[in-house]
Amino acid sequence: MAHPMKIPCWFEMKDTRGNKTFNLKEWKEEQRNFAEALKYSKKGVLVRTEGTIGLPDYKYAYQEPTFVVINFNEGFVVIEAETLAMQKGKSTDWIKAERMAHFAIKKSTK
């Protein structure tokens, strides 16, 4: 809530599970394809909100931005999906992720 987004957007949440790197295979092909469809589909995407009390059964999305949020030990990064999709290699660490992030939130080191 400290960094409000100005337009509707979608987030895929990921976690390094305590590791120093994020394995890019954790972001599945189906998730990448869905992120691409949400942003670029000419017809839009109908999304089922099944199991979410109080929300309508479906939401329609049309060319909305998509992000991947990754929880590292050092903090959280919010990376545009298409930026992360272009990454080469098997994994990314905090330093690389922070460089490509739309924004990063460092955890307190108290």
Helices and strands as residue ranges (DSSP letters): E 10-15, E 21-23, G 24-26, H 29-40, E 45-48, E 58-61, E 66-71, E 75-80, H 81-85, E 91-93, H 94-100, E 103-106
